[in-house]
């Protein structure tokens, strides 16, 4: 049973930084894709950043230059360093891992105050 557990969310002022981490358990095989999505109140879940097993990355335009995604294939972890946070980054952030199936974490709240 694969489980994804996120950590690192919280409340921060605009311009501040947070680092989200996600650890996958229940799998000894690396995931092809890992990443982060977010969902703000009243909005659909959207891609923030993804990273392939080979290290290729893709970012939402809104976070390019501010967020950095990284992963550790041996540990099956993925992290998101978020800098220069803006109030519009406020959302629940979900960890994602994909192989033949898709797996999601329970979500962690990120709140950026103005």
Helices and strands as residue ranges (DSSP letters): E 3-7, E 10-13, E 18-25, E 33-39, E 46-52, E 57-59, G 61-63, E 67-72, E 77-82, G 87-89, E 91-98, E 102-104, E 108-113
